[in-house]
Amino acid sequence: MTDARTERRRSAPALYAAHAHAHEASPQEAATTHERPESLWALFRIVFGLSAVSWGGLALMAQLEIHYVDRERRFTRLEFSDLVALAWMVPGAVSCNVAVQVGHALRGRAGAWIAGLASVLPFFCTMSAFAVFYHTAFVRSLASPALLDHFAVVLAALIALTWYRQMRSLVRGPLEWGAAVLACAVLLYTHNAAAFVLLLVSAFASGWFASRSRDGHLEFSLSLADKLLTLTLTVLIALFAMPLSTHYQVALIWPRLAGAGMTLFGGGFSALPVLKTLFVTSALGVSAHDFTLAFALSPVSPGPLLNVVPFLGYLTQGWLGAVSATLALFVPSGVLIVLARRHLHRLEANARFEHGMRVLRAATTAFLVTAVVRVCEHVPFKPIYLCTAAFALVCLGRFKVPVYAVYASVALVYGVAVALGYR
């Protein structure tokens, strides 16, 4: 079991993989303070505050670790590393998955709901407010196409760096490389939701059957509630994958979004092609320009890159759409990770399951490649945008400048150039 757990931590992104191996649990860390239970109000206040000042999912995970491991000693370093590893194994926003697990470990189901709500609420308010003002004529008059193209280039550079880091940490063996390359070819030439689901299922199955271990039997004794939950999530995925007429695509947009959320592995950038398939349709009224703008500006708001969901929901059905979209995307993954925690000891001991998950994660890197292509295909091929791309890559990759600072710098330079008469 120790070998499987170590391998699972290695499969997480390098930031947390190296961190977990460099900090083994010491005797002092082992003495966690579970004697004093965390109040629900304190749990909400702390997670909400950390989420409100965390730009990006990794930032929130790091701050949760600093508070609950280093300061409060609620978890050992090894225990928190396991929470992060499981969060990467389950679809959805990884940082929110970690927050849900922290709440569940401290206060059970009520804590999981409270922590999940607290992690989502800051960026829900920010992105919904942005969508409200985006609808006004004043804000639309300020939306310069050229500036948005520069923002799109910064976004593409950020996704490309994320892809590079994930390739280094997730893609190793020939089977994983083959899954990544084949997934890129499939996603670049198809926009069908069923292809996304089939791709992920095939990647996991290939890893499962290619595993050298022959211990492929998973023994589960699910309760009736767990069986109903699993069936519901399966139906939602099938609903997302099914080809539907335009009428049913609109009527079932939120159940289909919930199913789409069950296919999102590897962070928010992998969501771009999937969410575009759902929202950028003539029936819903979200244009490609609106969609690209949402993803280009999402790093300015706190939270993971999936913070675009309230924005897109508001553009679709106002406040009801913002709330419905947020619940549809984040609630199923939160419920699923609580279910996974209860059966973690069975999953982590199965070598074939671990191998299937490694190939699955390798295949999800293709979503990042597709996202870069989809963003860049709408940007004019001009030297000025190449300069912006080089600037973003140096700032983000070499000097680790925060994303919102890069956006602010690009906007400032653009404003000065316009004021001096340059376009």
N, C-alpha and C positions, 0 to 999 in steps of 0.2 A: 504493500500500500504506500510505503514511503517513496518508492521509485515512481509510482504513478503520480503522486502528488507533486514531486519535484519536477517531473516532465510537464505537468500542467502549468506550473509557474513559469517554466521556460517558454511555453507557447504564448504567454501574454506579451504585450509590447515591451521593448527593451527597457523602458523607463522603470517599470515595476519589476521586471524579471531580475535585472541586475540588483535592484534595491533589495529584493527579498533575499538574494543569496549573500549580499554583503552584510546583512543584519540578522544574524541568527538570534533566536530568542535567548536572552540571558536570564539568570535567576531573578534579577530585579524585575525584568519585564514579565516574568511568569506570574508575579504576584499582582495580578490585575485586581481592580477594586470592584468586584461584582457585589460586595456586601451592601453598598449604598446604591439602590436602584435609581435609574435616571427617570425623572418625571417627564410626562408627555409634553408639558409646556417647555421644559428645558430642552428636550430633544427637538421640538419644532423650532424654537428660537435659535438654537445653535446651527442646525442644518440650514435653516432659512438664511441666517446671516452669512454663513460660509458660501452658500450658493449665490447670494447677491453680489459677492465680490470675487467670484471665480469666473474668469473668461476662458471657457473651454472645459471639457470634461476632465482632462488630466489634472487641471488646477483644482477642481473640486475634490477629486480623489486624494490629492496630495494634502489638502487642507484638512480633510476628514482624518487622514492618518496622523497628521501633526496633533490634532486636538484629542482624538480618542486613544491614540497609542502613546504619544510622547507626553502629553499634558495630563490627561485623565487616567491613563493606563487601564482603560476598559478592555483593551485587547492587547495581546502580544503582537510583535512584529509578524510572526509566522501566521497567527490567526487572521490578521488583516490581509496578508498576502493571499491567503486562501479565498477571502471574500472577493478580492480583485480578480483572481484567476477565474472564479465561478462567474463573475459578472461578464467577462469576455466570452465565456462559453454560451451565454444566453443572449438571444437577440434583444435589440433595443438600445437605449442610451446607456452606455457603460457606467457613467458616473451616477446616474439615477439608480441603476441596479445596485451599485455599492451602497448608496444611501438607504435604500430599502432594506438591504441585508443588515446594515448597522442598526436600524430601527427594530428589525425583527429580533436580532440577537439581544438587544437591550430590553425591549418591552413587548415582545411577541407580535401578534397580528396587528394590534392597535398601533404599536410602534412602527411597524412597516408602513402602514397607511399614513401616519403622521410624517415620518421621514420622507416618504415619497412625495407627499403634497408639498412639504417645505422645500424640497430640491427643485420642484417644477414651478412653484408659484412666482419666484422672482423674474424668470425670463418669460413666463406667460404674461405677466403684467407689462413688461417692457415691450415685447414684440406686438402684443395686442394694441398698446398705445401707439406704437409706430404705425400699425395698420390703420388706426383711426385717423391719424393725421395725414397718412399717405393718401387717403381718399380725398382730401381737400384739394381745391384748385391751387392753393398757394404752394403746397409741398410739391405737387406734380409740376408746377411751373419751374421749380428749382432743380428738378431731376434732369441734369444734363446727360445726354447720351454718351458724350465723350468721357465724362467723369465716371459714369457707371461702367464703361468699358475698362477704364483703369482699375476700378475696384474688382471687376471680373478677372483681370489678369492677376491681381494679388491673390484672389481666391484660388485660381488655378495653381499658382505657385505653392500655396499652402497645402492644397490637396496633393500635389506632386511630391512634396517633402514627406507628407504622411504616408504616401504610397511607398516611397523609398525606405522609410524606417520600418514599415510593416514587412516589406519584402526581405529585409535583412534579418528580421527576428522570426518571421513566420514561415518563409519559404526556404526549404533546405534540400530535401531529397528529390530524386527524379520524379516521383509521383506527384509531389507538391508543385514542382515546377510545371509539370504537364497540366495539372489542374488549373494553375494560374493562367497559363498561356491559352488553353482551350476556352476558359471562361471569358478571357478578353475577346477572343474571336467571336464568341456567341453574343456577348452583350453589345459589341460594337455594331452588329448587324441585325439586331432584333430589338423591338420595343414591346414585346408581348409579355404580360405579367406572368403567364404560365411558364415562359422560358426561365424567368428568374427562379421560380419555385423548383422547376425540374432540374435546373443547374445545381442548386444547393443540395437537393436530395441525391443527385447523382454523385456529387463530390463526396458527401458523407458515406454513401454506399461503397464507393470505390476504395475509400480509406478503410472501411470496416472489413471488406472482403480481402483486401491486400495485406492486412495485418498478419504478421508472422504468428501471433498468438492464436490459438484455437479455442480459447476460453471465451466463446461468443455468447454464452447464455446469460442474460440479465434477469435476475429473479426480483420481481416486484410484487408487492401486495398492496395495491392501491385501494384506498377507501372509495366509497360510492361518490363522494364529493370530488375526489381527485379524478376519478374516471369521467365524471361529467365535465369537469374543467378541461381535461385533455381532449375530450370529444368536441367541446365548444371551440377550442383553439384550432383544432384540425379543420372544422367546418369553416372558420374564418379564413384560414389559409386557402382552402379550396375555393371559397367565394372570391378571393382576390385573384386567383389563377384562372377562374372561368371566364371565357369570352361572353360578354353581356351586351345587350343592346344599349343604346344611349340612354334611354329612359331608366333602365335598371342601374346603370352606372351612376346616375345622379341620385336615385332614390336610395341606393345602398352604399353611398360613398363612405360613410363612417365605419360600417362593418368591413368594407373592403380595405379601408385604411388600417383597421385593427389587424387584418390578415397580413397586410403588407409589412406591418411592424414586426411580425413573426419571422420575416425573411431578412431583417437588417442586422447583419453581423459586422463587427469591425469598426464601429464608430459612426458618427453622423454623416461623414462624407459619402459613405456607401449608399446613403438614402437618396442622393440626388437623382439618379436615373429611375429609381423605383417611384419616388414621389412625383416626378415629372410625368410618368405614365398615368398616374391617377388624376392629377390636378390640371395639367395643361391640356384641356379639352375645350371645345367650343361650347359644350353644354354647361360647364361650370363657370366659364367666364374668366379664368385665370390665364393671362397671356404668357408667352415665353419670356417677355420682358419683365413682367411682374415676378415670375418665378426666379429668374436669374438675379434680380435685385434683392429678393429675400435672402438667397444664399450668399450673395456678395456682402450684405450688411449684417448677417447673423453673427459674425465674430465680434461685432461692436457691442452686442448685448451680452450680459452674463449668461452662463449656461452652456450646454453642449451645442453642437451644430444642429441638432434636431429642434432647436428653439424656433426654427422656421415654421413649425407646424401650426402654432396659434395664428401666426400671420396669414398663412395660406387659408386656414379655416375661416378667419374673419373676412378675407376677400371673397369667400364662397357664400357664407350665410351670416355675416355679421357676428355679433357677440355669441349667439347660439352656435355658430360654426366654429368659433375660436375655442369655446369650451368643449364642444363635441369632438373636435379634432384632437385636442390635447388628451382627453380621456381615452379616446380610441387608440392612440399610439402608445401612451405610457402605462395605462392600467394593465393591459394583457401581459406585457413584459415584466411588470412588477409582481403580478400574481404568479407568473411562471417561475420567476427566480425564487420565490418563497417555496413553491412546490419542489424545485430542484434542490434547495437546501435540505429539505426533509429527507431526500433520497440520495444525497451527495455521497454518502459512504459506499453506496452500491455502484455509482457511476465511476468514482475515482479509482476503484479497484479493478475495473475492467479495461484491459489493455486495448482491446479492439475498439471500444468506444472512444478512448483517447486518440487512437490513430485516425479514426474517422473524423474527429473534431479538428485534428491538425490539417487534414486535407481540405476540410470545409473552410477553415480560416484562410488557407492559401487561396482558395477559389474566390473568396470575398474581396481579395485585393484587386480583382478585375473591376469591381464597382468603382474604385478610385480612378483607374485608368479611364474608364468610360466617362466619369464625371469631368476629368480634365479636358477630354476631347469635346464634350458637349458644351462646356463653358467657352473654350477657345474658338470653336467654330463660328461664333457670333461676333468675335472681336476682329476688327480690320488688321491685316498683316502690315504693320507700319513700324519703322524703327523706334518711334516713341514708346510703343507698347512693349517692345523688346527691352528697352531701358527700364521700364517699370517692372518687368518680370525679373530682370537681373537684380534690381534694387531689392525687390521683395525676397528673392532667394537668398541674397547675402544677409539681409536683416534677420530673416526667420531661421535660416539654416546655420549661419556662422555666428551671429551675435545674439541669437535667442531673443530678439526684440518682441514684445507682446504684439499680437495681431492688430489690436485696436490702435496701437501707436504707429504701425505701418500704414494703416488706413488714414490716420490723421495726417501723417507726413505727405502721403500722396495727394490728399485733398488740399493741403496747404500749398504745395508746389503748383498744383493745377490752378488754384485760385490766384496765385501770384502771376502765373503765366497768362491767364485770362485778363487780369488787370493791366498787364503790360502790353496787351494786344496780340498775344500769341494764342493759337488754337491747337 
